[in-house]
């Protein structure tokens, strides 16, 4: 599949010959590279987790703390999220997975051997992936080398014990805890609140002293080893796998679930098809593809506006909560020397995930393009409707960007910052530029890669790869120490370059790439 999609790329695709399918050595090399990338991705995820969720809050919010108290806050956050929240929300043993169904049900593998192999790989890699991140960030937070290594070992053993707990709960009651959505989300929310409230209130909890005490180490180690032995010797995996691999379970049949969910998410309402006189006049003033797209956006206005309104509501709620927190902890913020520039590295990530571009592209595909892509006149005019739609999506994302700007401005003012400053103006400029950038990105990806199949499944691996690179870039930017002015200049340059490149490439290749897969 990867070779096929690479061949469809402009310019590069011509260099990939069809005989590559028969090159076994090349395929093996690509497989090895893919495995290496997968393993590196596992390490990267742990670094992001420990760095963003554990270390960064301690450094950012605990500026006035001593080294000893920083370590205590680091261990407390780690314990609340990893030991409490994750132990309830995650369980490999009862996790509905398609590969589990294929291996045991279709390929007739022994459930016991499959689960033993799964457990061994899961928790061996869990420990190996976590160790480097804990050694680096843990020692920076004030832990010794041995303490950081011990934390990684303890959480691994604790999670194994939690797996056994999930199994025993299922045996006794028939309840699959990870499928109890309400309970899981309540625990997750409570865990994160318990993790970050102490550092906000300048309270140093005794979690570190308890967790790293000799009795706790003995109990967790003994419990983890006992659970591991019990899981290896367990003989009832057939019933466990049956419970986790019901054929009609939507969590298992991801293809069907995603197809139904995706189609439902892009269906319009009957009320959208009503048109008043004013709207009719506006439509009659347009022609060609402008008229076609005006009809589409009008007849699917609730579908188009819904994701925008949800994001506006979330941003508004976050803004209100942020203002309240700033007012409550205004003195502490002044002690921490609140600086608006600290937000700049997060702007790319924020605007990327707030963008409605991908959602609108799905709606356009299912409700309009899926049928019209079959006609050559429509494909050949890809550049024309690309420009029209890009303008529409930029408008929606600019509304979201303006709301983000207002929310950050209000939070900044509540913290004692100036209403009008150079940093604030640059922040507004960055937010606006990034909303345009992500709009271009999603439309460009849709027209050049057209990743959706007739069932709304994404089957183009290159689409995944490029999006992962962009997501990774937004994550890496968080750790950058670039000042606000050069960062703004970079955003200006990237937006202009991406816009010009997108217009040129869609005009040249859009007719060939914008088609039904």
Residue pairs with C-beta under 8 A, 6 or more apart in sequence:
1 459
1 461
2 30
2 461
2 462
3 16
3 20
3 21
5 449
5 460
5 461
5 462
6 12
6 13
6 16
6 462
7 13
7 16
7 18
8 513
9 462
10 448
10 505
10 508
10 509
10 512
10 513
20 26
39 125
42 125
42 129
43 129
43 132
43 133
44 472
45 129
46 129
46 130
46 132
46 133
47 132
47 133
47 136
47 137
48 475
49 133
50 78
50 130
50 133
50 134
50 137
50 138
51 133
51 137
51 479
52 478
53 77
53 81
54 74
54 77
54 78
54 81
54 137
54 141
55 74
55 137
55 140
55 141
56 478
57 77
57 196
57 199
58 65
58 70
58 73
58 74
58 77
58 141
58 199
59 70
60 342
61 196
61 199
61 200
61 336
62 69
62 70
62 73
62 199
63 335
63 336
63 337
64 335
64 336
65 73
65 204
67 142
68 142
69 204
70 141
70 142
71 141
71 142
71 143
71 208
72 204
72 205
72 206
72 207
72 208
72 209
73 198
73 199
73 204
73 205
74 137
74 138
74 141
74 142
74 143
74 208
75 143
75 151
75 207
75 208
75 211
75 212
76 195
76 198
76 205
76 207
76 208
77 195
77 196
77 199
78 151
78 155
79 207
79 211
80 191
80 192
80 194
80 195
80 207
81 191
81 192
81 195
82 155
83 155
83 158
83 211
84 187
84 190
84 191
84 194
85 187
85 188
85 190
85 191
85 192
86 159
87 158
87 159
87 162
87 165
88 162
88 177
88 178
88 183
88 184
88 187
88 188
89 178
89 184
89 187
89 188
90 159
90 178
91 162
91 163
91 166
91 177
91 178
92 118
92 119
92 122
92 163
93 115
93 119
93 163
93 166
93 167
93 231
93 240
93 244
94 166
94 167
94 170
94 176
94 177
94 178
94 179
94 240
94 243
94 244
95 178
95 244
96 179
96 244
96 245
96 246
96 249
96 251
96 252
97 244
97 245
97 252
98 252
98 253
98 254
98 255
100 114
100 118
100 241
100 244
100 245
100 252
101 245
101 247
101 252
103 109
103 114
104 111
104 114
104 241
104 245
105 245
111 237
111 238
111 240
111 241
112 234
112 235
112 237
114 237
114 241
115 231
115 234
115 237
115 240
115 241
116 231
116 232
119 160
119 163
119 231
119 232
123 156
123 159
123 160
126 156
126 159
127 152
127 153
127 156
130 152
130 155
130 156
131 149
131 152
134 148
134 149
134 151
134 152
135 145
135 148
135 149
138 147
138 148
138 151
139 145
139 148
143 151
147 212
150 212
150 217
151 211
151 212
153 221
154 211
154 217
154 220
154 221
156 224
157 220
157 221
157 223
157 224
157 225
157 228
158 220
158 223
158 224
160 224
160 227
160 228
160 231
161 220
161 223
161 224
161 226
161 227
163 227
163 231
164 226
164 227
164 230
164 231
165 227
166 176
166 177
166 178
167 231
167 234
167 240
169 175
169 177
170 176
170 177
170 240
170 243
171 236
174 243
176 243
176 244
177 183
177 184
178 184
179 251
197 203
198 204
198 205
200 325
200 329
202 332
210 216
244 252
245 252
246 252
247 253
250 256
250 257
250 260
251 257
255 455
255 457
258 456
258 457
259 455
259 456
259 457
262 362
262 366
262 455
262 456
262 457
263 366
263 456
265 359
265 362
266 303
266 362
266 363
266 365
266 366
266 367
266 456
267 303
267 366
267 367
268 299
268 300
268 302
268 303
268 367
269 302
269 303
271 302
272 298
272 299
272 300
272 301
272 302
272 303
273 299
275 283
275 298
279 298
282 294
283 291
283 294
283 295
283 298
286 294
288 384
289 381
289 384
289 385
289 388
290 388
292 368
292 385
293 385
293 388
293 389
293 392
296 364
296 367
296 368
297 304
297 392
300 363
300 367
303 363
303 367
304 360
304 363
304 396
307 356
307 359
307 360
308 356
308 396
308 399
308 400
311 354
311 356
311 400
311 403
312 399
312 400
312 403
315 354
315 400
315 403
315 404
315 407
316 403
316 407
318 407
319 403
319 406
319 407
319 408
319 410
319 411
322 407
322 410
322 411
322 414
323 410
323 411
323 414
326 333
326 411
326 414
326 415
327 414
330 414
330 415
330 416
333 415
333 416
334 415
334 416
338 412
338 415
338 416
338 417
340 408
340 412
340 417
340 421
340 423
340 424
340 427
341 423
341 483
341 484
343 408
343 427
344 426
344 427
344 430
344 482
344 484
344 487
345 477
345 478
345 479
345 480
345 482
345 487
346 478
347 427
347 430
347 431
347 434
348 434
348 473
348 474
348 477
349 474
349 475
349 477
349 478
350 404
351 397
351 400
351 401
351 404
351 431
351 434
351 435
351 437
351 438
352 434
352 438
352 470
352 471
352 474
354 397
354 400
354 404
355 397
355 400
355 435
355 438
355 439
355 442
356 393
356 396
356 397
356 400
357 393
357 397
357 438
357 439
357 441
357 442
357 443
358 442
360 389
360 392
360 393
360 396
360 442
361 442
361 443
361 445
361 446
362 452
362 456
364 389
364 446
365 446
365 452
365 456
366 452
366 456
369 378
369 514
370 454
370 516
372 378
373 379
373 450
373 514
373 515
373 516
374 516
379 510
379 511
379 512
379 514
379 515
380 511
382 447
382 506
382 510
382 511
382 514
383 503
383 506
383 507
383 510
383 511
386 443
386 447
386 506
386 510
387 503
389 443
390 439
390 440
390 443
390 502
393 439
393 442
393 443
394 435
394 436
394 439
394 440
397 435
397 436
397 438
397 439
398 432
398 435
398 436
400 435
401 431
401 432
401 434
401 435
402 432
404 431
405 427
405 428
405 431
405 432
408 427
408 431
409 419
409 424
409 428
412 424
413 419
417 424
418 424
423 484
426 484
426 485
426 488
427 484
429 488
429 491
429 492
430 487
430 488
430 491
433 488
433 491
433 492
433 495
434 491
434 495
436 495
436 499
437 491
437 494
437 495
437 498
440 495
440 498
440 499
440 502
441 470
441 498
443 502
444 498
444 501
444 502
444 505
444 506
445 451
445 463
445 466
445 467
447 506
447 510
447 513
447 514
448 505
448 506
448 509
448 510
448 513
448 514
449 460
449 462
449 463
449 466
449 513
450 460
450 513
450 514
450 515
450 516
450 517
451 458
451 459
451 460
451 463
451 517
452 458
452 517
453 459
453 516
453 517
454 516
454 517
458 464
459 517
460 517
480 487
482 490
